[in-house]
Amino acid sequence: MKHTASEKLNTRSSTPSMTNDPAFWLCISNADYEVSLEPRKVYEGLPDPEAQKMGMIRVIDESGEDYLFPASLFLPIALPHEVAVAVHRLAV
């Protein structure tokens, strides 16, 4: 499955998710997505169980839109709570 734009989701809350889904992802490669992804950049993620079944994750880009990418291009990262809240507020 190639780079897939999703429909805009209105499921974002005012604070990062406290579920088992990682809230933030570190891009480790932009192979095949050079225009869309920046290596070493932290992306906020959205839970998407269907995408996970296909080996994909949903991340939010700088425009505020969410997109599906192969999970192999990212590593989940845990941020201290106050950092996660601050990063999330910057994106809203």
C-alpha positions in Angstrom: 0.0 0.0 0.0 1.5 3.4 -1.1 1.2 6.7 0.8 -2.4 7.1 1.6 -4.1 10.3 2.7 -6.9 9.6 5.1 -10.1 11.4 5.7 -9.7 14.0 8.3 -10.3 12.5 11.7 -12.0 14.4 14.5 -10.9 12.0 17.2 -8.1 14.1 18.7 -8.5 15.2 22.3 -6.9 18.1 24.0 -4.2 15.9 25.6 -2.2 13.0 24.2 -3.8 9.6 24.3 -3.1 7.5 27.4 -3.8 4.2 25.6 -1.2 1.5 24.7 -0.9 3.1 21.3 2.3 5.2 21.1 1.4 8.8 21.0 4.7 9.8 19.3 6.9 8.3 16.6 10.4 9.0 15.5 11.0 8.9 11.7 14.0 6.7 11.1 13.8 6.6 7.3 11.9 8.4 4.5 12.6 5.7 1.8 10.0 6.1 -0.9 8.5 9.1 0.9 11.3 11.7 0.6 8.8 14.6 0.1 6.5 13.6 2.9 8.7 12.5 5.8 11.8 13.9 7.5 14.2 11.5 9.2 14.9 12.3 12.9 11.6 14.2 13.1 9.0 13.4 15.8 5.5 12.8 14.6 2.3 12.6 16.7 0.4 9.4 16.0 -3.2 8.5 16.0 -4.6 5.1 17.0 -5.7 3.1 14.0 -6.1 -0.6 14.7 -7.0 -1.4 11.0 -3.8 0.3 9.8 -1.8 -1.6 12.4 -3.1 -4.9 11.0 -1.6 -3.9 7.6 1.8 -2.9 9.1 1.0 0.8 8.8 0.8 3.7 11.3 -1.2 7.0 11.1 0.8 10.1 11.9 0.0 13.8 11.8 2.1 16.0 9.6 2.9 19.7 10.0 -0.2 20.7 8.1 -2.4 19.0 10.7 -3.5 16.3 8.3 -3.1 12.6 9.2 -1.6 10.0 6.8 -0.7 6.3 6.7 2.9 5.2 6.4 4.7 1.9 6.8 5.5 1.3 10.5 9.0 0.2 9.5 9.9 3.8 8.9 9.3 4.8 12.5 10.2 3.9 16.1 7.7 4.5 18.9 9.1 7.0 21.5 7.9 7.8 25.0 8.1 11.5 26.0 7.9 12.8 29.6 4.3 13.8 30.2 4.9 17.6 30.2 6.8 17.3 27.0 4.1 15.2 25.3 1.4 17.8 26.4 3.6 20.7 25.1 4.2 19.0 21.7 0.6 18.1 21.3 -0.5 21.7 22.1 1.9 23.0 19.4 0.1 20.8 16.8 -3.4 21.8 17.7 
